[in-house]
Amino acid sequence: MTENFLIRIADEHPPVPGYDARYTIEALYDGTSIDAKDFTVKTDCPDVKINGNILNVPQSVWEKAEQITMTAEYKEHPQITAQHILSFKHWEMTFSDNFENMWQWSDAFTHERGYHNNPMLAMDPESTFIENGKLVLENRLLTTPIEGKYVYTGAAVSTRGRFSQKYGCFTAKAKCPVKDGILVSFWMLPEGRDTGNSYSKGVLCNHEKDGLIRRCAEIDVFEQFGAESHGKDGHVGATLHFWHNKEGYCGGMGHSYDIPDFKDGSFHEYTCIWEPTAMYFYVDGVFYYKTEGLIEAEDADEADMVLSSFPTAPKAVIEQTGFDYNGWMGYMEEENYPQRFEVEFVRAYK
């Protein structure tokens, strides 16, 4: 082996329960990247598959192995080799709900009115129910307004007070509506927060920006919007939101992903792996985003899980009321009601 030649994983990340682990191998010589055709790689495990510079580790392997060793050979100089050891996290399930009932969840934000880009929205517990073994969060247009004013319903449930966890793997399999102007989410909040205000207490991690230590108080495992405002269906985003005691809310960090071959009516699994100094995000076991520059919070709180569906108001309502909304995720027009966010399961591991 030589120090001038090395191999590494370009996108190293923990594997997701239920899926093979897929990685991109990168080789460098004298600090310069080498094309995949110019080196070969083998491992000490015969069940691991390598195609060019793509390494596929079956679930049956990473669930049992502590690590595998890769050995690369530079084709121009066969005597030059390099090794890399890839280690694996072994998960134990800590939470599972296939929605035979609702005992692990409670209604969230029940007293909110005029919420989330909709001056005529009320959170409605009756818009959340179980049907055919799935949790349904339904947005409705009411013929009889709530409190005489609110005609559109939002729906949200949380595990607060029933399950929370610090660090680990959090995943949900869900079918999202594709109409414009509706925001569906699977997210996490500090268990120690004040009721109704996720930013007033509780922290999940820290991040420094421009000399300011920001405290993360919300992890959006995924958010999905309709097609018209983002160009295509299946466009999802992962976001961390930050606050500061004096500055208040001070922005977020995140990344978006377009689900390949997305079809209306299809279920997909959305996952976040939360570590003290990093978070990893996946769709259907495919890794697409790792946060950078997180700082472990010594007082990090446990997090509970939230599922929610919030429609915006029709464009005419926004214009008539002068409500402060810039149309960033489109408008939910009345002819598109009702809409459903369906969840097949939610699981957590540690």
N, C-alpha and C positions, 0 to 999 in steps of 0.2 A: 504493500500500500504506500501511497505517497501523499504528502500534504497538498501537492499541487492539483490533485484530482479528488473531487468529493461528490457525493450524491446526497440529496435531501428530498424531503416531501415539500412541495411548493404550497400545499394547502392543508397542512396537518390539522386534524380536528378529531374530537372524540366520535366514535361510532354511535349511531342511533339504534335503540332496541328495535328488532324486527327487520333490519335491513343489512345488506352487505355494506362494507366500508370501501369507498372508492377514493383513490388518491392519485395525484399527478406527481411523477418522479422528475426531478430536475438534476442534471449533472453539470458540473463546472470544472474547467481546467484553467489554472492560473487566473481564476476569478471570472472567466468568460463562459457563458452558457454554451453547452454542446447540444447539437441537434439530436433528437431521439434515435435517429438512424445510425449515429456514430458511437453508441454504447449499448451494451447488453446488461441485463439485470436478472439475477436469480435470487431465490430466497431459500431459507432452511425449512420451508413448509411446502410440501408438494401440492396442497389444495389451493394455494394462493395463485391467482392467474395474473399474468403480465402480458399486456398487448401494447407494444411500443413503449411509451412512457406512462401508461395507465396501469395502476396496480389495483386489483380487486381482491379484497379479503372477505371471504364468505362469513356470514354471521356465525356459522357453526365453528369457524376458526377463532374469530376474535372473542367470542364468548368464553372460550376455554383457555386460549393462549395468553400468557402475560406479555409476550412480545414476539416479534419475528425479526430476523436479521436479513437485510438485503445486501447483496454483494454485486458491485458493478465492475465491468471491464471496459476499458477504453479501446475501441477497435483498432485505432491507429497504433497503439502501443499496448499489446495484450498483457505485457508484464505489469502494467499500471492498473491497480484495482482500488476500490474504495468501498466502505461499508457504512450502513446506516441502520440503527435499531429503532423499530417502530413499536411503541408500547400501547396497550389498550386499557380502557376503563371498563370494569365489569359492573353492570348495573343490577340493583335490587329494587323491585317495584315497591313503592310506598303508598300509592294511591291508584285506584282504578274504578271507573264508573262507566258502565255500559247502558245506563239509564233505564233500568227497570223501575226505578222510583227516583224521588228528588231529595232523599234524606241527607245527602252530602252537600246540598246547595241551599242557598236562601236568596230571596229577591234582593236586588241591589239598586241603589239610587231611587228608591220607591217614591220619595217626596219631591223629586226634581220636576220642575215645570219650565217650559221654554228652553229646553236643554239641547245642546249640541247642534247648533246651526238651524234650529227650528223653533220659532217663537210660539208655535201652537202644538208643541209636543208634550205629552205627559207620559211618565213611566207607568206601565200598567201590568200588575202581576198576572192578570188573566191572559196576557199575551205570551206567557211562558208556560209550556205544558209538555208532557210526554205523549208521543204518538208512534205506534209501531216500533217500539224499542229505540226511539231517537228523541233527543231533546229538541224541541222546536221553540225558537224565538221568533215571533210573528209580529210584523209591523202592520197595523190596521188603520183604516179610515173609519172613524166612528160616526154613526148617525145621531147618537146622543152624546154631545161633548162632555168630557170630564170637567166638573166644576163650571159648566156652562161655557167653556172657552176652548178647551184643548181637544182637537179632533184627530190628531195623529198619535199613535202609540209607539213608544220605545220599549225595549225589553232587555233585561240584564239579570244575571245571576252570579253569585260569588260563593266561594268556599270559606269566606271569612268566619272565624269562630268555630269552624268544623274541620278544616285542614289548612295547614300552612307549612312551608319548608324553606330552609335557607340552602341554596345551591342544589344542583342536580339537573335532571332532564325533565322537561315539561312538554307534553304533546297532546294534540287534539286532532281528531279526524272529523272533518266537517264538509258540508255542501253549502256554498255561498250563493246568494242571489246575484244576478248579473245586471239588473236594472241600474241606471245611473242614479246618483243622489242618495245612496244608502251605504252606510259604513258598518261593516261587521268585523268583530275583533275577538281575539283570544289574548288576554293580557294579564299582568300580575302587578299587585300593589303591596306595599309594606303592611304587614298585619298590625303594626302599631300606629297607623295613621289616625288622624282625627276623622270622625264620621263625615262623609261628604266632601272631604278635601284631601286628596292624595298627596299634596305637596306640603302640608303643614307639619307632619311628623312622620318619622320612619325614613330609612335609607337602605338601599340595596347595594350600592357601590358608589365610588367617587370618580371624578374625572377633572383634570386640570385644563383650563382653556384661558389663554391670555392672563395667566397668573391668578385666576380665580378657581378655587376648588368648588366644583359643582357636585351636588349630591343627587344621585339617580333615585327617583321615587316612583318610576313607572317603567315596566318592560312590556312593550307590545310584541308578543310572540309573532302575531301577524295582524295586519289590517287589510281588508280588501274593499275596493270600490267598484262602481259600475264601469262599463266600457267607454262610454262616450267622452268622459272627461280625461281618460288616460290612454285612449287609442285602441285598446283591445281588452278582451275578457281575460281573467286569470292573472291580473296584475296585482301583486301583493307587496306589502312593505313591512319591514321590521324596524322598530324605533325604540330608543331609550330617551326618556325625558328627564331633564335636570332642573334643579332649583337651588337657590342660595338664600340663607337667612335674611340677608339685607336686600339683595337684588330681586328676590322673588323668582318667578319662572325665568329660566335663562337658556332655553333652547333644547334641542335634541340632537341625536346622531342616529343614522340608520341607513338602510339600503333597500332597494326594491328588486323584485324578481318577477319574471314572466313565466308562468307555469307552461311547460311545453305541451302542445296538443290539448290545451284546456277545452273542455266541453261543458256546456250548460247542463246542470244536473249531476255532475260528477263530484265524488267525494275525494278530498285530498287531506294528507296528514301534515300538520304544521308543528314544528318542534323548535324549542330553544333549550340549549344546554348552558346553564349559568354557573360560571366558576368565579372565584374571588376577583380575578383580574382580567377576565375575558368572557364574552358571550358568543355563542355560535348559533346560527339559524339555518334551518333546513325546510324543504318541502318534499314530502314523499321520500325521506331519507337522503335527499340530495343536498349537500352543503352548498350555501351560496353567500354567506356573510359572516365575518368575524369582526367584532368591535376592536378598536385599537386604543391603547393608552388608558385603560381603566385602572383605578387604584383601589385596592382592597379597603373597605370601610371597617374599622375595628368594631364599630357599633352596628354593623349590618343587621337588619331585621329579617325575620322570616317573611315570605310572601304568600299571599293567598291568590287564587286564580279567579279570573272574571271572564265570562262570555257575554257579549252584548251585541245589539243591533239597533242602530240609530238612523232614522231617515231624516233627510233635510225637508224643509217646506218647499212647496211648488214655487217656481220663480216669481209668479204674480204675487204670492203672499209675501215673499221677501221684499219685493219692490213696494208693495202697499204699506207694509209696516215699517219700512226703513231699517229692518233688522240688520245688524252688522255681520254680514256673511258675503264673502267675495266669490262664491261659486266654485271653490277649488275642487270639490268632488261632484259637481253637477247638482241637479235638482230632482227631487222625487215628486213626480207629477201624480195627481190623484187617480188617473186611469191605470196606474201601475200597481195600486194596492189590491190585495194584500201581498206582502213579500215575506219569505221564510228563510231563516238561517237555521239549518239542521245540523245537529252534532251527534255523531255515532258513538264516540267514546272520548274520554279524557283520562290521561294517565300521567303519573309522576314516578321518577326513579331517583335513586341516590347511590 
